Amino acid sequence: MEKLEFKADLNTPYIKIVRFLGAALFGFVVGSVVFTLKFEGTIDWMYSVSGIMCSLVFMAFPEIWKKQSLTIDEMGIYLHNYTFGNNQKREITWEEVKGIGVNGNSIEFKNNIGSTERINLPVYTKNQLKELRSYLKQMTDTKGLEYIK
């Protein structure tokens, strides 16, 4: 079987709305700063700088999710979650797994001891989730594992 790359999809309408709100807020704050300087002459820079910073966070926030990925192949499951200072890498081989399935926003698997562990999924769409479920069902058939519903 070929490997499955599960990365955050940033082309969803929600992400586009967040980016648009950030750009609109940036334009509004810069416009109000220019308008206030032109007609009043004095401005409260604390509110202006904090407004510009908040709008830039909204514009750049979805890019943080782009660095999350999950790869599943013949050897195992590999999670890469790169955030500001928390570079989480996790590798799980199929020898460590008895059963696997998707439960809500995470992949749930039983290890050889019998305890259940979870891996949180990156931001996903419904099509990606359907593809992941079908891939895991095929993988359980191939590897002789239990599929957890």
C-alpha positions as CSV (number, residue, x, y, z in Angstrom):
1,M,0.0,0.0,0.0
2,E,1.2,3.5,-0.7
3,K,1.6,5.9,2.2
4,L,-1.2,8.4,3.3
5,E,-0.1,12.0,3.9
6,F,-2.6,13.8,6.2
7,K,-1.9,17.5,6.3
8,A,-3.9,20.5,7.3
9,D,-6.2,21.8,4.5
10,L,-6.0,25.6,4.6
11,N,-8.4,26.1,1.7
12,T,-11.6,25.7,3.7
13,P,-14.1,28.5,3.9
14,Y,-13.5,29.0,7.7
15,I,-9.8,29.6,7.1
16,K,-10.5,32.1,4.3
17,I,-13.0,33.9,6.6
18,V,-10.3,34.2,9.4
19,R,-7.8,35.5,6.9
20,F,-10.3,38.0,5.5
21,L,-11.2,39.3,9.0
22,G,-7.5,39.8,9.8
23,A,-7.0,41.8,6.6
24,A,-10.1,43.8,7.1
25,L,-9.1,44.6,10.7
26,F,-5.7,45.6,9.6
27,G,-7.1,47.9,7.0
28,F,-9.5,49.4,9.5
29,V,-6.9,50.0,12.2
30,V,-4.4,51.6,9.7
31,G,-7.2,53.7,8.2
32,S,-8.3,54.9,11.6
33,V,-4.7,55.7,12.6
34,V,-4.2,57.8,9.4
35,F,-7.6,59.5,9.8
36,T,-6.9,60.4,13.4
37,L,-3.4,61.7,12.7
38,K,-4.8,63.8,9.8
39,F,-7.7,65.4,11.6
40,E,-6.8,65.3,15.3
41,G,-3.1,65.3,15.3
42,T,-2.7,63.0,18.4
43,I,-3.2,59.3,18.6
44,D,-3.1,56.7,21.3
45,W,-0.3,54.4,20.1
46,M,-1.0,51.6,22.5
47,Y,-4.4,50.8,20.9
48,S,-3.0,51.3,17.4
49,V,-0.1,48.9,17.9
50,S,-2.2,46.3,19.7
51,G,-4.9,46.5,16.9
52,I,-2.2,46.0,14.2
53,M,-0.7,43.1,16.1
54,C,-4.0,41.4,16.6
55,S,-4.9,41.8,12.9
56,L,-1.5,40.3,11.9
57,V,-2.1,37.3,14.1
58,F,-5.5,36.7,12.4
59,M,-3.8,36.9,9.0
60,A,-1.0,34.6,10.0
61,F,-2.8,32.2,12.3
62,P,-3.8,29.6,9.7
63,E,-0.1,29.2,8.6
64,I,0.7,27.7,12.0
65,W,-1.6,24.7,11.2
66,K,0.2,24.1,7.9
67,K,3.1,22.6,9.9
68,Q,1.1,19.7,11.3
69,S,1.2,16.4,9.4
70,L,0.4,12.8,9.9
71,T,1.9,10.0,7.7
72,I,0.8,6.4,7.7
73,D,2.6,3.8,5.7
74,E,3.7,0.1,5.7
75,M,6.1,0.8,8.6
76,G,3.9,2.7,11.0
77,I,2.3,6.0,11.9
78,Y,4.4,9.2,12.1
79,L,3.1,12.4,13.7
80,H,4.9,15.7,13.1
81,N,3.5,18.7,15.0
82,Y,5.7,21.8,14.7
83,T,4.4,24.7,16.7
84,F,6.1,27.6,18.5
85,G,8.6,25.8,20.8
86,N,6.8,22.4,20.9
87,N,8.3,20.3,18.2
88,Q,6.5,17.0,18.7
89,K,7.5,14.0,16.7
90,R,6.0,10.6,17.4
91,E,6.6,7.3,15.6
92,I,4.5,4.2,16.2
93,T,5.3,1.0,14.4
94,W,2.7,-1.6,13.5
95,E,4.4,-4.1,15.9
96,E,3.3,-2.0,18.8
97,V,-0.4,-1.9,17.7
98,K,-3.2,-4.4,18.2
99,G,-6.1,-2.3,17.0
100,I,-6.7,1.0,15.4
101,G,-9.6,3.4,14.5
102,V,-10.7,7.0,14.3
103,N,-12.7,8.3,17.2
104,G,-13.8,12.0,17.0
105,N,-10.8,14.2,16.5
106,S,-8.1,11.6,17.1
107,I,-6.8,8.2,16.0
108,E,-7.3,5.7,18.8
109,F,-5.1,2.6,19.0
110,K,-4.6,-0.3,21.4
111,N,-1.0,-1.1,22.1
112,N,0.4,-4.6,22.9
113,I,-0.2,-4.1,26.6
114,G,-3.9,-3.5,26.1
115,S,-4.1,0.2,27.0
116,T,-5.6,2.7,24.6
117,E,-3.7,5.7,23.3
118,R,-4.7,8.6,21.2
119,I,-3.1,10.8,18.6
120,N,-4.8,14.1,17.9
121,L,-5.4,14.8,14.2
122,P,-4.3,17.9,12.4
123,V,-7.1,20.3,11.1
124,Y,-9.0,18.2,8.5
125,T,-11.9,18.2,6.1
126,K,-14.7,15.6,5.8
127,N,-13.1,14.1,2.7
128,Q,-9.8,13.7,4.4
129,L,-11.4,12.0,7.3
130,K,-13.3,9.6,5.0
131,E,-10.1,8.8,3.2
132,L,-8.3,8.2,6.5
133,R,-11.0,5.8,7.8
134,S,-10.9,3.8,4.5
135,Y,-7.1,3.7,4.6
136,L,-7.1,2.5,8.2
137,K,-9.7,-0.3,7.4
138,Q,-7.5,-1.5,4.5
139,M,-4.4,-1.4,6.8
140,T,-6.1,-3.4,9.5
141,D,-7.0,-6.0,6.9
142,T,-3.4,-6.1,5.5
143,K,-1.7,-6.2,8.9
144,G,-4.3,-8.4,10.7
145,L,-5.3,-5.8,13.3
146,E,-8.6,-5.0,14.9
147,Y,-10.5,-2.0,13.6
148,I,-11.9,0.1,16.5
149,K,-15.1,1.9,15.9
